Amino acid sequence: MQLGFIGTGEITSAMVAGLCSFGTTSHSIRLSPRNAAVARELSNRFKGVSVASSNQEVLDHSDTIVIAVRPPDARGVLSELRFDLDHEIISLVSGLSLLSLSRLVPPATRIARAVPLPSTARRLGPTPIYPAEPAALNLFAELGTVFPVETEREFDAIYATTATIASYFAFVERIASWLAQQGIPESKARDYIGRLFFGLTTTAVEAPERSFQSFAANHATAAGINEQFLKHMVERGLLTSASEALDAVFHRLNAQSQTPDGRRPFDTTGILKDV
Ligand SMILES: NC(=O)c1ccc[n+]([C@@H]2O[C@H](COP(=O)([O-])OP(=O)(O)OC[C@H]3O[C@@H](n4cnc5c(N)ncnc54)[C@H](OP(=O)(O)O)[C@@H]3O)[C@@H](O)[C@H]2O)c1
């Protein structure tokens, strides 16, 4: 794959590191010159990665283009570029709908949206993709597990769940800090809590047929300390608040993906409708 990245920041770094896990890559990777320091560092570190002199040069030497600029920059950056019909576009830009993208990258028509996470650097990323374009599916299969979805609404819903990441870290930080307050050295407390959740997550991932609720029930022995803690959290509305916050995030993403008149631009097969 002749792979080009427009925007060389955090998520491009993670993807390139994942694709070059063994020091090199089977792809030819061309990076846009911004951010210069990050692009230089990646091209020095990995064989098969080079820095283009301009965004247009990235396009001119690539068959698959990953758009990885910040949302406020995306329209301005894309509108200055000349795309080809043969280009495969993979946009990572939050809130930029498929319809908006299709208007920014003509005459290219093969367009997918994806939400990779920093864990792609370790090839552990779960990546939702819509629509299920083969170029995007193949690329992200190298970087972890792909989750193709059927509609842009589903894509927004799965995207909404990534809004929980900061809260997850805040939650585990609170637990580790509490442990440190009890006299456990901070680094030891973090290590213990990290491994506690790592073990639980690994067990759950390895048993996809089991619901998270069944794990909760297994651990919440009657009158035990897990039941006590869970009851406390439920009574104070923690789980209800999580659902409400997800609804709010989903509503925001969903609104961004709709056309100005509120209709959705794609049917369930991902084909552009005439709007
Ligand atoms: N980080 C994540 O975990 C994550 C996950 C999923 C999706 N995303 C999406 O991916 C996109 C990038 O996120 P990020 O976290 O990687 O952001 P980032 O670290 O800020 O990277 C954005 C990069 O775009 C560069 N840039 C700015 N203007 C440009 C231009 N005119 N031409 C080419 N490059 C330009 C920036 O360069 P300067 O530093 O010089 O400004 C920066 O290197 C966002 O739309 C975000 O919504 C991110």
PDBQT file of the ligand as one rigid body, heavy atoms in Angstrom, charges set to zero:
ROOT
HETATM    1  N1  LIG A 301      -5.519  11.170  19.353  1.00  0.00    +0.000 N 
HETATM    2  C1  LIG A 301      -6.472  10.244  19.325  1.00  0.00    +0.000 C 
HETATM    3  O1  LIG A 301      -6.517   9.342  20.177  1.00  0.00    +0.000 OA
HETATM    4  C2  LIG A 301      -7.516  10.244  18.223  1.00  0.00    +0.000 A 
HETATM    5  C3  LIG A 301      -8.360   9.133  18.116  1.00  0.00    +0.000 A 
HETATM    6  C4  LIG A 301      -9.284   9.089  17.081  1.00  0.00    +0.000 A 
HETATM    7  C5  LIG A 301      -9.403  10.146  16.209  1.00  0.00    +0.000 A 
HETATM    8  N2  LIG A 301      -8.598  11.231  16.352  1.00  0.00    +0.000 N 
HETATM    9  C6  LIG A 301      -8.740  12.320  15.371  1.00  0.00    +0.000 C 
HETATM   10  O2  LIG A 301      -7.552  12.366  14.617  1.00  0.00    +0.000 OA
HETATM   11  C7  LIG A 301      -7.263  13.706  14.272  1.00  0.00    +0.000 C 
HETATM   12  C8  LIG A 301      -5.863  14.018  14.734  1.00  0.00    +0.000 C 
HETATM   13  O3  LIG A 301      -5.795  13.866  16.142  1.00  0.00    +0.000 OA
HETATM   14  P1  LIG A 301      -4.389  13.923  16.904  1.00  0.00    +0.000 P 
HETATM   15  O4  LIG A 301      -4.696  13.592  18.306  1.00  0.00    +0.000 OA
HETATM   16  O5  LIG A 301      -3.385  13.154  16.172  1.00  0.00    +0.000 OA
HETATM   17  O6  LIG A 301      -4.102  15.492  16.791  1.00  0.00    +0.000 OA
HETATM   18  P2  LIG A 301      -2.689  16.231  16.826  1.00  0.00    +0.000 P 
HETATM   19  O7  LIG A 301      -1.732  15.457  17.666  1.00  0.00    +0.000 OA
HETATM   20  O8  LIG A 301      -2.965  17.643  17.182  1.00  0.00    +0.000 OA
HETATM   21  O9  LIG A 301      -2.198  16.132  15.315  1.00  0.00    +0.000 OA
HETATM   22  C9  LIG A 301      -2.724  16.938  14.288  1.00  0.00    +0.000 C 
HETATM   23  C10 LIG A 301      -1.582  17.230  13.369  1.00  0.00    +0.000 C 
HETATM   24  O10 LIG A 301      -2.061  17.973  12.231  1.00  0.00    +0.000 OA
HETATM   25  C11 LIG A 301      -1.034  18.904  11.907  1.00  0.00    +0.000 C 
HETATM   26  N3  LIG A 301      -1.512  19.964  11.051  1.00  0.00    +0.000 N 
HETATM   27  C12 LIG A 301      -2.072  21.155  11.401  1.00  0.00    +0.000 A 
HETATM   28  N4  LIG A 301      -2.336  21.870  10.293  1.00  0.00    +0.000 NA
HETATM   29  C13 LIG A 301      -1.940  21.125   9.241  1.00  0.00    +0.000 A 
HETATM   30  C14 LIG A 301      -1.917  21.340   7.840  1.00  0.00    +0.000 A 
HETATM   31  N5  LIG A 301      -2.374  22.477   7.303  1.00  0.00    +0.000 N 
HETATM   32  N6  LIG A 301      -1.441  20.362   7.046  1.00  0.00    +0.000 NA
HETATM   33  C15 LIG A 301      -0.965  19.203   7.571  1.00  0.00    +0.000 A 
HETATM   34  N7  LIG A 301      -0.954  18.960   8.899  1.00  0.00    +0.000 NA
HETATM   35  C16 LIG A 301      -1.415  19.909   9.713  1.00  0.00    +0.000 A 
HETATM   36  C17 LIG A 301      -0.565  19.399  13.252  1.00  0.00    +0.000 C 
HETATM   37  O11 LIG A 301       0.682  20.060  13.133  1.00  0.00    +0.000 OA
HETATM   38  P3  LIG A 301       1.126  21.180  14.223  1.00  0.00    +0.000 P 
HETATM   39  O12 LIG A 301       1.467  20.389  15.464  1.00  0.00    +0.000 OA
HETATM   40  O13 LIG A 301       2.313  21.795  13.590  1.00  0.00    +0.000 OA
HETATM   41  O14 LIG A 301      -0.047  22.091  14.398  1.00  0.00    +0.000 OA
HETATM   42  C18 LIG A 301      -0.488  18.092  14.029  1.00  0.00    +0.000 C 
HETATM   43  O15 LIG A 301       0.759  17.462  13.831  1.00  0.00    +0.000 OA
HETATM   44  C19 LIG A 301      -8.326  14.589  14.938  1.00  0.00    +0.000 C 
HETATM   45  O16 LIG A 301      -9.292  14.964  13.992  1.00  0.00    +0.000 OA
HETATM   46  C20 LIG A 301      -8.937  13.681  15.995  1.00  0.00    +0.000 C 
HETATM   47  O17 LIG A 301     -10.317  13.956  16.139  1.00  0.00    +0.000 OA
HETATM   48  C21 LIG A 301      -7.630  11.289  17.324  1.00  0.00    +0.000 A 
ENDROOT
TORSDOF 0
